[in-house]
Amino acid sequence: MRLSLRLFVSHAAVAVVGAVVAFGTVRLLAPSLFDQRMGMLDEDHGMGMAATMTRVHAAFLTSLDTALLVGVGASVVVAGIVAAAVTRRLLRPLDAVRSATRRIAAGHYQSSVALPSEPELAALATDVNTLARALGDTESRRSRLLGEAAHEMRTPLTALDGYVEGLIDGVFTASPDTLASLSEELRRLHRLADDLSSVSRAQEQRLDLHLVDADLAEIARRAAVRLSSQFEDAQVALVIDTDRAVPVHVDPDRITQVLTNLLGNALLATPAGGTVTITAHGDGSRGEVVVTDTGAGLAEQDIERVFERFYRVPGRPRRSAGSGVGLTIARGIARGHGGDVTASSPGPGKGAGFALVLPLRPSGPPRA
């Protein structure tokens, strides 16, 4: 049965039940009350009124039945009209929601539903509008990703095309240097493909994580020590403060990947003579590793955008020498562990800080 018919029947049934109850109550009580009243009159005027009373009683019952039938019929008709109006009013927002969902399914994500006055239906319309915006954002990100991936691939492909045409035309010779340049561009394409795959897995929470009990501070210390020679070559001081144990249940390789990215970005953003500091500590139910630098810093509007795929801070040197998705992957890995990566900066030219936050390991026997 359609919802509109069910609503109409439910309203009409309520009206009919009320009318039947009213009819039965009046029909049962009215004659006895009438007889009682007329009996009092009969005591005053004697037995001569018996025949008259009988005729009056019959006439009263006939009039009462007629009036009740007319009243019940009128109430049912009015109830039916009201039920139809109420049903139409309730179904109008639902029809609007249905139309909007059809448009959304067809790809028109800008569609929205006007909020009705009923709180429940307004909540439904709000959820549909939120869904439309979320799907629109997803489609925009997908389209932007395709454009960004195409842009990132264009440079190495153009270089490869130039080298190949030069070899064909005899402009270049197949020397080790030329072949090395070709190999470098091919590796760049391969790295981009790997990074895009990692971004997809990270954002869809499809990362292969091999979780074990570990010390977050020790993982941070090892990552910093492994990169210390690069900091020395760049004449950037690296301060390591990881003396306090931070017990976590993580994939050490993936967390090392995150910290390597954060340290590498800090190194690229910090000029010679600057300082990069990595600290690890536990607080309450979470462990945290913070990488701060005294480098280029970030504007307020860029603090969250640096985690977007391929985002470049306008007019600023790249914080990464890779494909531009390192921070996106790092945040996805952290969230896959139930944590997050956040950024902060007092402003351009004042350095920046990136924090890896992970839940602490619950107390108990070690887990493998």
C-alpha positions as CSV (number, residue, x, y, z in Angstrom):
1,M,0.0,0.0,0.0
2,R,1.3,3.4,-0.9
3,L,2.4,5.8,1.9
4,S,-0.2,8.4,0.8
5,L,-3.0,5.8,1.0
6,R,-1.8,4.5,4.4
7,L,-1.7,8.1,5.8
8,F,-5.2,8.8,4.5
9,V,-6.6,5.5,5.9
10,S,-5.0,6.1,9.3
11,H,-6.5,9.6,9.6
12,A,-9.9,8.4,8.4
13,A,-9.8,5.4,10.8
14,V,-9.2,7.7,13.7
15,A,-12.2,9.9,12.6
16,V,-14.5,6.9,12.1
17,V,-13.6,5.4,15.5
18,G,-14.3,8.7,17.2
19,A,-17.6,9.0,15.4
20,V,-18.7,5.5,16.3
21,V,-17.8,6.0,20.0
22,A,-19.7,9.3,20.0
23,F,-22.7,7.6,18.3
24,G,-22.8,4.7,20.7
25,T,-22.4,6.8,23.8
26,V,-25.1,9.2,22.9
27,R,-27.4,6.4,21.6
28,L,-27.1,4.5,24.9
29,L,-27.3,7.4,27.3
30,A,-29.8,9.7,25.7
31,P,-32.9,7.4,25.9
32,S,-32.5,6.6,29.6
33,L,-31.8,10.2,30.5
34,F,-34.9,11.2,28.4
35,D,-37.0,8.6,30.1
36,Q,-35.9,9.7,33.5
37,R,-36.7,13.3,32.8
38,M,-40.1,12.5,31.4
39,G,-40.9,10.1,34.3
40,M,-40.5,13.1,36.6
41,L,-43.0,15.0,34.5
42,D,-45.4,12.0,34.5
43,E,-45.4,11.9,38.4
44,D,-46.5,15.5,38.3
45,H,-49.3,15.2,35.7
46,G,-50.7,11.7,36.3
47,M,-51.2,8.6,34.2
48,G,-52.9,10.4,31.3
49,M,-49.7,11.3,29.8
50,A,-48.6,7.7,29.2
51,A,-49.7,7.5,25.6
52,T,-48.2,10.9,24.9
53,M,-45.0,9.9,26.5
54,T,-44.8,6.8,24.3
55,R,-45.2,8.9,21.1
56,V,-42.7,11.5,22.3
57,H,-40.2,8.8,23.2
58,A,-40.5,7.2,19.7
59,A,-40.2,10.6,18.0
60,F,-37.2,11.5,20.1
61,L,-35.4,8.2,19.2
62,T,-36.1,8.8,15.5
63,S,-34.8,12.3,15.6
64,L,-31.8,11.3,17.7
65,D,-30.9,8.5,15.2
66,T,-31.3,10.8,12.3
67,A,-29.2,13.6,13.9
68,L,-26.5,11.1,14.9
69,L,-26.3,9.6,11.4
70,V,-26.1,13.0,9.8
71,G,-23.4,14.1,12.3
72,V,-21.4,11.0,11.9
73,G,-21.5,11.2,8.1
74,A,-20.6,14.9,8.2
75,S,-17.7,14.2,10.6
76,V,-16.4,11.4,8.4
77,V,-16.6,13.6,5.3
78,V,-14.8,16.5,7.0
79,A,-12.2,14.1,8.5
80,G,-11.6,12.7,5.0
81,I,-11.0,16.2,3.6
82,V,-8.7,17.1,6.5
83,A,-6.8,13.7,6.2
84,A,-6.3,14.3,2.5
85,A,-5.0,17.8,3.1
86,V,-2.7,16.7,5.9
87,T,-1.4,13.8,3.8
88,R,-0.7,16.0,0.9
89,R,1.2,18.4,3.1
90,L,3.3,15.6,4.6
91,L,4.1,14.0,1.3
92,R,5.1,17.2,-0.4
93,P,8.5,17.4,1.3
94,L,9.0,13.7,0.7
95,D,8.3,14.2,-2.9
96,A,10.9,17.0,-3.0
97,V,13.4,14.7,-1.3
98,R,12.7,12.0,-3.9
99,S,13.2,14.4,-6.7
100,A,16.4,15.7,-5.2
101,T,17.8,12.2,-4.7
102,R,17.1,11.4,-8.4
103,R,18.9,14.6,-9.5
104,I,21.9,13.7,-7.2
105,A,22.0,10.2,-8.6
106,A,22.2,11.7,-12.1
107,G,25.2,13.7,-11.0
108,H,23.6,17.1,-10.2
109,Y,25.3,17.5,-6.8
110,Q,24.3,21.1,-6.5
111,S,20.7,20.1,-6.0
112,S,19.2,20.9,-2.6
113,V,16.0,20.4,-0.7
114,A,14.1,23.2,0.9
115,L,13.7,22.7,4.6
116,P,10.1,22.0,5.6
117,S,8.6,23.2,8.9
118,E,8.2,19.7,10.4
119,P,11.4,19.0,12.5
120,E,11.6,15.3,11.4
121,L,11.2,16.1,7.7
122,A,13.6,19.0,8.1
123,A,16.2,16.7,9.5
124,L,15.8,14.3,6.6
125,A,16.1,17.2,4.1
126,T,19.3,18.4,5.9
127,D,20.8,14.9,5.7
128,V,20.1,14.8,1.9
129,N,21.6,18.2,1.4
130,T,24.7,17.1,3.4
131,L,25.0,14.0,1.3
132,A,24.8,16.0,-1.9
133,R,27.5,18.4,-0.7
134,A,29.7,15.4,0.3
135,L,29.2,13.7,-3.1
136,G,29.9,17.0,-4.8
137,D,33.2,17.5,-2.9
138,T,34.2,13.9,-3.7
139,E,33.5,14.4,-7.4
140,S,35.5,17.7,-7.3
141,R,38.4,16.0,-5.6
142,R,38.3,13.2,-8.1
143,S,38.3,15.6,-11.0
144,R,41.1,17.7,-9.4
145,L,43.1,14.5,-8.8
146,L,42.9,13.6,-12.5
147,G,44.0,17.0,-13.5
148,E,46.8,17.2,-11.0
149,A,48.0,13.7,-11.9
150,A,48.0,14.7,-15.6
151,H,49.9,17.8,-14.7
152,E,52.5,16.0,-12.7
153,M,53.0,13.4,-15.4
154,R,53.3,16.0,-18.2
155,T,56.8,17.2,-17.2
156,P,58.5,13.8,-17.2
157,L,56.6,12.7,-20.3
158,T,57.7,15.9,-22.1
159,A,61.3,15.3,-21.1
160,L,61.2,11.7,-22.3
161,D,59.6,12.8,-25.5
162,G,62.3,15.4,-26.0
163,Y,65.1,12.9,-25.4
164,V,63.6,10.3,-27.7
165,E,63.1,12.8,-30.5
166,G,66.6,14.0,-30.0
167,L,68.0,10.4,-30.3
168,I,65.9,9.8,-33.4
169,D,67.1,13.1,-35.0
170,G,70.7,12.5,-34.0
171,V,70.8,15.6,-31.8
172,F,71.6,13.3,-28.8
173,T,73.7,10.2,-28.7
174,A,72.9,7.2,-26.6
175,S,75.6,8.1,-24.1
176,P,75.5,7.0,-20.5
177,D,74.5,10.6,-19.4
178,T,71.5,10.6,-21.8
179,L,70.4,7.2,-20.8
180,A,70.7,8.2,-17.1
181,S,68.5,11.2,-17.8
182,L,65.9,8.9,-19.4
183,S,66.1,6.5,-16.5
184,E,65.6,9.4,-14.0
185,E,62.4,10.6,-15.7
186,L,61.1,7.0,-15.9
187,R,61.8,6.6,-12.1
188,R,60.0,9.9,-11.5
189,L,56.9,8.5,-13.3
190,H,57.2,5.2,-11.4
191,R,57.4,7.1,-8.1
192,L,54.4,9.2,-9.0
193,A,52.4,6.0,-9.8
194,D,53.4,4.5,-6.5
195,D,52.5,7.7,-4.6
196,L,49.1,7.9,-6.2
197,S,48.4,4.3,-5.3
198,S,49.5,5.0,-1.7
199,V,47.3,8.0,-1.5
200,S,44.3,6.0,-2.7
201,R,45.0,3.2,-0.2
202,A,45.6,5.6,2.7
203,Q,42.4,7.7,2.1
204,E,40.3,4.5,1.7
205,Q,41.9,3.0,4.8
206,R,43.2,0.0,2.8
207,L,46.8,0.2,4.0
208,D,48.5,-3.1,4.9
209,L,49.4,-2.5,8.5
210,H,51.5,-5.0,10.5
211,L,50.9,-3.8,14.1
212,V,53.2,-4.6,16.9
213,D,54.0,-3.1,20.3
214,A,56.7,-0.5,19.9
215,D,58.3,2.6,21.4
216,L,57.3,5.7,19.4
217,A,60.2,7.7,20.9
218,E,62.7,5.0,19.7
219,I,61.1,5.0,16.2
220,A,61.5,8.8,16.0
221,R,65.1,8.6,17.2
222,R,66.1,6.1,14.6
223,A,64.4,8.0,11.8
224,A,66.2,11.2,12.9
225,V,69.6,9.5,13.2
226,R,69.2,8.0,9.7
227,L,68.7,11.4,8.2
228,S,71.3,13.2,10.4
229,S,74.0,13.1,7.6
230,Q,71.6,15.0,5.3
231,F,71.1,17.7,7.9
232,E,74.9,18.0,8.4
233,D,75.4,18.4,4.6
234,A,72.7,21.2,4.6
235,Q,74.2,22.8,7.6
236,V,71.0,22.6,9.5
237,A,71.1,21.6,13.2
238,L,69.0,18.6,14.2
239,V,67.9,18.4,17.8
240,I,66.6,15.1,19.0
241,D,64.6,14.9,22.3
242,T,63.3,11.4,22.5
243,D,64.5,10.2,25.9
244,R,61.1,9.3,27.3
245,A,59.5,6.0,26.2
246,V,56.1,6.3,24.5
247,P,54.5,2.8,24.2
248,V,52.2,2.4,21.2
249,H,50.8,-0.4,19.0
250,V,51.7,0.5,15.4
251,D,53.3,-0.6,12.2
252,P,56.9,0.7,12.7
253,D,57.7,0.8,9.0
254,R,54.7,3.0,8.3
255,I,55.3,5.3,11.2
256,T,59.0,5.6,10.1
257,Q,57.7,6.6,6.6
258,V,55.6,9.3,8.2
259,L,58.4,10.7,10.3
260,T,60.9,10.5,7.4
261,N,58.5,12.7,5.4
262,L,58.1,15.2,8.2
263,L,61.8,15.5,8.8
264,G,62.6,15.7,5.1
265,N,60.1,18.5,4.6
266,A,61.5,20.4,7.6
267,L,65.0,20.1,6.2
268,L,63.9,21.4,2.8
269,A,62.0,24.3,4.4
270,T,64.9,25.4,6.7
271,P,67.9,27.4,5.4
272,A,71.5,26.8,6.4
273,G,72.0,27.8,10.0
274,G,68.5,26.9,11.0
275,T,67.3,24.3,13.4
276,V,65.0,21.3,13.2
277,T,63.8,19.7,16.5
278,I,62.1,16.4,16.9
279,T,60.5,15.6,20.3
280,A,58.5,12.6,21.5
281,H,56.3,12.4,24.6
282,G,53.1,10.8,25.9
283,D,50.2,12.6,27.4
284,G,47.1,11.0,28.9
285,S,45.9,8.5,26.3
286,R,48.0,9.6,23.3
287,G,51.6,9.7,22.2
288,E,53.0,12.6,20.1
289,V,56.0,13.2,18.0
290,V,56.5,16.9,17.0
291,V,58.9,18.1,14.3
292,T,59.5,21.8,14.4
293,D,61.7,24.0,12.2
294,T,62.9,27.6,12.0
295,G,62.3,27.7,8.2
296,A,59.8,29.3,5.8
297,G,56.7,28.8,7.9
298,L,53.1,28.7,6.7
299,A,50.3,31.2,6.3
300,E,47.1,30.4,8.3
301,Q,45.1,29.5,5.1
302,D,47.8,27.0,4.1
303,I,48.0,25.1,7.4
304,E,45.3,22.6,6.3
305,R,45.8,22.8,2.6
306,V,49.3,21.4,2.7
307,F,47.7,18.0,3.3
308,E,45.9,18.2,0.0
309,R,47.2,16.2,-2.9
310,F,49.8,18.1,-5.0
311,Y,49.2,21.4,-3.1
312,R,51.9,23.9,-3.5
313,V,52.2,27.0,-1.2
314,P,51.9,30.0,-3.6
315,G,55.2,31.8,-4.2
316,R,57.1,29.5,-1.9
317,P,59.6,26.7,-2.4
318,R,58.3,23.2,-2.2
319,R,58.4,21.6,1.2
320,S,59.0,18.2,-0.5
321,A,61.2,17.0,-3.4
322,G,58.7,14.2,-4.2
323,S,55.5,14.2,-6.1
324,G,53.6,16.4,-3.6
325,V,51.5,13.8,-1.9
326,G,53.8,12.9,1.0
327,L,51.8,14.8,3.6
328,T,48.5,13.3,2.3
329,I,50.0,9.8,2.6
330,A,51.4,10.6,6.1
331,R,48.0,11.8,7.4
332,G,46.3,8.7,5.9
333,I,48.8,6.4,7.6
334,A,48.3,8.2,10.9
335,R,44.5,8.0,10.7
336,G,44.8,4.3,9.8
337,H,46.4,3.9,13.2
338,G,43.6,5.9,14.9
339,G,45.7,9.0,15.1
340,D,46.4,12.1,12.9
341,V,49.1,14.5,11.6
342,T,48.5,18.2,12.2
343,A,50.3,21.3,11.3
344,S,50.9,24.6,13.0
345,S,52.8,27.8,12.3
346,P,53.0,31.3,13.8
347,G,53.2,32.7,10.2
348,P,55.4,33.0,7.1
349,G,59.1,33.1,7.9
350,K,58.5,32.0,11.5
351,G,58.9,28.2,11.1
352,A,56.4,25.5,11.3
353,G,55.6,22.4,13.4
354,F,54.1,19.1,12.4
355,A,52.7,16.7,15.0
356,L,52.1,13.0,14.7
357,V,49.6,11.9,17.3
358,L,48.8,8.3,18.0
359,P,46.9,6.5,20.7
360,L,49.0,5.1,23.5
361,R,49.2,1.3,24.0
362,P,46.8,0.1,26.7
363,S,48.4,-1.4,29.7
364,G,48.7,-5.2,29.6
365,P,50.9,-7.9,28.2
366,P,52.8,-7.1,25.0
367,R,51.1,-7.8,21.7
368,A,52.8,-9.1,18.6
